[in-house]
């Protein structure tokens, strides 16, 4: 990503911040009452999952486990059970592991320090920056898929960013970061919201975009993406679908389940066995006896 822009950074800042103030969605993890733990839970859940699916799961999770210590005191398998149909259930195990570390190493309080956040199990570069920014109003570059897409179009003039975040992107995002922490934190969530609502991957609503007159992609004539083929996610017939069906049986059972009950959910034995082996390897399922399985304890 080239660190140049069709408009000065200050103009981009004021334009996005004004738009965000008028158009931000009312989401529970954005309220003043949301604890740092609530922000962290939302960030784990929102990875690869739409907001509308996260909202009920988020509310139920925090009702049951309002603090890291509450989750840490429960079994990891209960986190997997509570995760329900959000998908990518390893996130539940990672969030449980993070809660244990927060309880044991940080007195039950989500740490403010970015390096301490990054050291937590399951917390990567994006999540550490997001929690530090949104929970503690610090100044960090927050690069999720939506932010990267807005920057690619508005700043660089291409339809989509590279498939993996590049050093050039990070440098450009750092140069665009507002100088004050509070403004930087709002800028981060504002750009993210713009990518989620307007500058979407498919059918971006350019006519309603506040950056329309400042967008490098618009100025270049909206050239189509020229990079490697972008593969859409599939689900039907995949190992991921089989894993979901197997986990659904175990979540509903509240106890050990015999192999025969798992066999009934998918007719193809080789794929079913591969999916079950993967769940065991990932720590999402415990074999308690030959042909008997349960969620981890």
C-alpha positions as CSV (number, residue, x, y, z in Angstrom):
1,X,0.0,0.0,0.0
2,X,1.4,3.4,-1.0
3,X,1.3,6.0,1.8
4,X,-0.3,8.7,-0.4
5,X,-3.8,9.9,-0.6
6,X,-6.0,12.0,-2.9
7,X,-6.9,14.1,0.2
8,X,-4.9,15.2,3.3
9,X,-5.1,12.9,6.3
10,X,-6.8,15.6,8.3
11,X,-9.6,15.8,5.8
12,X,-10.0,12.0,5.7
13,X,-10.2,12.1,9.5
14,X,-12.8,14.8,9.8
15,X,-14.9,13.3,7.0
16,X,-15.0,9.7,8.5
17,X,-15.4,10.9,12.1
18,X,-18.4,13.2,11.1
19,X,-20.0,10.3,9.2
20,X,-19.5,7.9,12.1
21,X,-21.0,10.2,14.6
22,X,-24.2,10.4,12.5
23,X,-24.3,6.8,11.3
24,X,-22.7,4.5,13.9
25,X,-24.8,1.5,14.8
26,X,-26.0,1.2,18.4
27,X,-24.1,-1.9,19.4
28,X,-23.7,-3.1,23.1
29,X,-20.0,-3.4,23.0
30,X,-19.7,0.2,22.0
31,X,-21.5,1.7,25.0
32,X,-19.8,3.4,27.9
33,X,-21.0,0.6,30.2
34,X,-19.3,-2.1,28.2
35,X,-16.4,-3.5,30.2
36,X,-13.0,-4.4,28.6
37,X,-14.0,-8.0,29.0
38,X,-17.2,-7.4,27.0
39,X,-15.2,-5.7,24.3
40,X,-12.8,-8.7,24.2
41,X,-15.8,-11.1,23.9
42,X,-17.2,-9.2,21.1
43,X,-13.9,-9.1,19.2
44,X,-13.6,-12.9,19.5
45,X,-17.1,-13.5,18.3
46,X,-17.0,-11.0,15.4
47,X,-14.1,-12.7,13.7
48,X,-15.6,-14.1,10.5
49,X,-19.2,-13.8,11.9
50,X,-21.8,-11.1,11.1
51,X,-23.0,-8.8,13.8
52,X,-26.7,-10.0,13.6
53,X,-25.5,-13.5,14.5
54,X,-23.2,-12.3,17.2
55,X,-25.7,-10.1,19.1
56,X,-27.8,-12.8,20.8
57,X,-24.7,-15.0,21.5
58,X,-22.9,-12.1,23.0
59,X,-25.7,-11.2,25.3
60,X,-26.1,-14.8,26.5
61,X,-22.4,-15.2,27.0
62,X,-22.0,-12.2,29.2
63,X,-25.1,-13.1,31.2
64,X,-23.5,-16.4,32.1
65,X,-19.9,-15.2,32.3
66,X,-19.8,-11.5,33.0
67,X,-16.1,-11.6,34.0
68,X,-13.0,-13.5,32.9
69,X,-12.9,-15.2,36.3
70,X,-16.5,-16.5,35.8
71,X,-15.6,-18.2,32.5
72,X,-12.2,-19.5,33.8
73,X,-14.0,-21.2,36.6
74,X,-16.1,-23.2,34.2
75,X,-15.1,-26.1,31.9
76,X,-13.7,-25.3,28.5
77,X,-16.3,-27.6,27.1
78,X,-19.0,-25.3,28.4
79,X,-17.5,-22.5,26.4
80,X,-17.7,-24.7,23.3
81,X,-21.3,-25.6,24.1
82,X,-22.3,-22.0,24.7
83,X,-20.6,-20.9,21.4
84,X,-23.5,-22.7,19.7
85,X,-23.7,-22.1,15.9
86,X,-21.4,-19.1,15.7
87,X,-18.9,-21.2,13.7
88,X,-15.1,-21.6,14.1
89,X,-15.6,-23.0,17.6
90,X,-11.9,-23.0,18.3
91,X,-12.5,-19.4,19.1
92,X,-14.4,-20.5,22.2
93,X,-11.5,-22.6,23.4
94,X,-9.1,-19.6,22.8
95,X,-11.4,-17.2,24.7
96,X,-11.6,-19.6,27.6
97,X,-7.8,-19.9,27.6
98,X,-7.5,-16.1,27.6
99,X,-9.9,-15.9,30.5
100,X,-7.8,-18.4,32.5
101,X,-4.7,-16.4,31.8
102,X,-6.4,-13.1,32.7
103,X,-7.6,-14.6,35.9
104,X,-4.3,-16.2,36.9
105,X,-1.9,-13.5,35.6
106,X,-3.8,-10.2,35.7
107,X,-6.0,-10.4,38.7
108,X,-9.1,-11.1,36.6
109,X,-8.8,-7.7,34.8
110,X,-8.3,-7.6,31.0
111,X,-4.8,-5.9,30.8
112,X,-4.5,-2.4,29.3
113,X,-1.0,-2.9,28.0
114,X,-0.9,-3.9,24.3
115,X,2.0,-6.3,24.8
116,X,0.2,-8.0,27.7
117,X,-2.9,-8.4,25.5
118,X,-0.8,-9.8,22.7
119,X,0.7,-12.4,25.1
120,X,-2.8,-13.8,26.0
121,X,-3.8,-17.1,24.4
122,X,-5.7,-16.7,21.2
123,X,-5.0,-12.9,20.9
124,X,-3.3,-11.9,17.7
125,X,-2.2,-8.5,16.4
126,X,-5.7,-7.4,15.4
127,X,-7.5,-8.4,18.6
128,X,-4.8,-6.9,20.9
129,X,-5.0,-3.6,19.0
130,X,-8.8,-3.6,18.9
131,X,-9.2,-4.2,22.6
132,X,-6.6,-1.6,23.5
133,X,-8.3,0.9,21.2
134,X,-11.9,0.2,21.9
135,X,-11.8,-0.7,25.6
136,X,-9.0,1.6,26.7
137,X,-9.1,4.3,24.0
138,X,-5.5,3.9,23.1
139,X,-3.7,4.8,19.9
140,X,-3.1,1.7,17.8
141,X,-3.4,0.7,14.1
142,X,-6.5,-1.6,13.9
143,X,-6.5,-3.5,10.6
144,X,-9.4,-5.8,10.0
145,X,-10.9,-6.8,6.7
146,X,-13.2,-3.8,6.5
147,X,-10.5,-1.3,7.4
148,X,-8.0,-2.7,4.9
149,X,-10.7,-2.6,2.1
150,X,-11.5,1.1,2.8
151,X,-7.8,2.0,2.8
152,X,-7.1,0.0,-0.4
153,X,-9.8,1.9,-2.2
154,X,-9.7,5.4,-0.7
155,X,-6.0,5.7,-0.2
156,X,-4.3,3.3,-2.7
157,X,-6.9,3.3,-5.5
158,X,-7.3,-0.5,-5.8
159,X,-10.6,-2.4,-5.3
160,X,-9.2,-4.9,-2.8
161,X,-6.1,-5.2,-0.6
162,X,-3.7,-8.0,-0.8
163,X,-4.9,-11.3,0.7
164,X,-2.5,-11.0,3.6
165,X,-1.7,-7.8,5.4
166,X,1.6,-6.3,4.2
167,X,4.2,-4.2,5.9
168,X,3.4,-1.4,3.4
169,X,-0.2,-1.4,4.6
170,X,0.8,-1.1,8.2
171,X,3.2,1.7,7.5
172,X,0.5,3.6,5.5
173,X,-2.1,3.0,8.2
174,X,0.3,4.2,10.9
175,X,0.9,7.4,8.9
176,X,-2.9,7.9,8.7
177,X,-3.4,7.4,12.4
178,X,-4.6,10.6,14.2
179,X,-2.1,12.0,16.7
180,X,-4.3,11.8,19.8
181,X,-5.3,8.5,21.3
182,X,-9.1,9.3,21.7
183,X,-9.4,10.4,18.1
184,X,-7.3,7.5,16.9
185,X,-9.6,5.0,18.7
186,X,-12.7,6.6,17.1
187,X,-11.1,6.8,13.7
188,X,-10.3,3.0,13.9
189,X,-13.9,2.1,14.6
190,X,-15.2,4.7,12.2
191,X,-13.3,3.3,9.3
192,X,-14.3,-0.2,10.3
193,X,-18.0,0.9,10.3
194,X,-17.6,2.6,6.9
195,X,-16.3,-0.7,5.5
196,X,-19.1,-2.7,7.1
197,X,-22.0,-0.5,6.0
198,X,-21.0,1.4,2.9
199,X,-17.6,0.4,1.4
200,X,-18.6,-3.3,1.3
201,X,-16.8,-6.1,-0.5
202,X,-19.8,-6.6,-2.8
203,X,-21.9,-3.8,-4.3
204,X,-20.3,-0.9,-2.4
205,X,-22.7,2.0,-2.0
206,X,-20.3,4.6,-3.5
207,X,-23.0,7.2,-4.0
208,X,-23.6,7.3,-0.2
209,X,-19.9,7.2,0.8
210,X,-18.6,10.2,2.6
211,X,-15.2,9.7,1.0
212,X,-16.6,9.7,-2.6
213,X,-14.9,13.0,-3.5
214,X,-11.6,11.9,-1.8
215,X,-11.4,8.3,-3.0
216,X,-8.4,7.3,-5.0
217,X,-10.3,4.3,-6.5
218,X,-13.1,6.6,-7.7
219,X,-10.6,9.0,-9.1
220,X,-8.9,6.2,-11.0
221,X,-12.2,5.1,-12.6
222,X,-12.9,2.2,-10.2
223,X,-10.5,-0.3,-11.9
224,X,-11.4,-3.9,-11.2
225,X,-9.3,-6.1,-9.0
226,X,-6.2,-7.4,-10.7
227,X,-4.7,-9.7,-8.0
228,X,-4.9,-13.5,-7.5
229,X,-8.4,-15.0,-7.7
230,X,-10.4,-14.3,-4.5
231,X,-11.9,-17.6,-3.4
232,X,-15.4,-17.4,-1.8
233,X,-16.0,-19.5,1.3
234,X,-18.1,-22.7,0.9
235,X,-19.8,-24.7,3.5
236,X,-22.1,-27.4,2.1
237,X,-20.4,-30.7,2.0
238,X,-17.1,-29.6,3.6
239,X,-15.3,-31.0,6.6
240,X,-16.4,-27.8,8.4
241,X,-20.0,-28.7,7.9
242,X,-19.4,-32.2,9.2
243,X,-17.5,-30.9,12.3
244,X,-20.5,-28.6,13.0
245,X,-22.9,-31.5,12.9
246,X,-20.8,-33.6,15.2
247,X,-20.3,-30.8,17.7
248,X,-24.1,-30.1,17.6
249,X,-24.7,-33.6,18.9
250,X,-22.2,-33.2,21.7
251,X,-23.4,-29.8,22.7
252,X,-27.0,-31.1,23.1
253,X,-26.0,-34.2,24.9
254,X,-24.6,-32.7,28.2
255,X,-22.6,-35.9,28.6
256,X,-20.7,-38.6,26.8
257,X,-21.9,-39.7,23.4
258,X,-21.5,-43.1,21.8
259,X,-19.9,-43.4,18.3
260,X,-23.2,-44.6,16.8
261,X,-25.0,-41.2,17.6
262,X,-22.2,-39.4,15.8
263,X,-22.2,-41.7,12.9
264,X,-25.9,-40.9,12.3
265,X,-25.2,-37.3,11.4
266,X,-23.1,-37.9,8.3
267,X,-23.3,-40.8,5.8
268,X,-19.8,-40.7,4.4
269,X,-17.5,-42.6,6.9
270,X,-14.1,-41.4,5.7
271,X,-15.0,-37.7,5.8
272,X,-16.9,-38.2,9.1
273,X,-13.8,-39.9,10.7
274,X,-11.5,-37.2,9.4
275,X,-13.8,-34.5,10.8
276,X,-14.0,-36.2,14.2
277,X,-10.2,-36.7,14.3
278,X,-9.8,-33.0,13.6
279,X,-12.1,-32.1,16.5
280,X,-10.1,-34.3,18.8
281,X,-6.8,-32.8,17.6
282,X,-8.1,-29.3,18.1
283,X,-9.1,-30.0,21.7
284,X,-12.8,-29.5,21.0
285,X,-13.8,-33.1,21.7
286,X,-12.4,-35.6,24.3
287,X,-12.4,-39.3,23.7
288,X,-13.3,-40.8,27.1
289,X,-13.4,-44.5,26.0
290,X,-13.2,-46.4,22.8
291,X,-16.1,-45.1,20.7
292,X,-17.3,-42.6,23.3
293,X,-16.8,-38.8,23.1
294,X,-17.7,-35.7,25.0
295,X,-16.9,-32.0,25.1
296,X,-13.7,-31.1,27.0
297,X,-13.9,-30.7,30.8
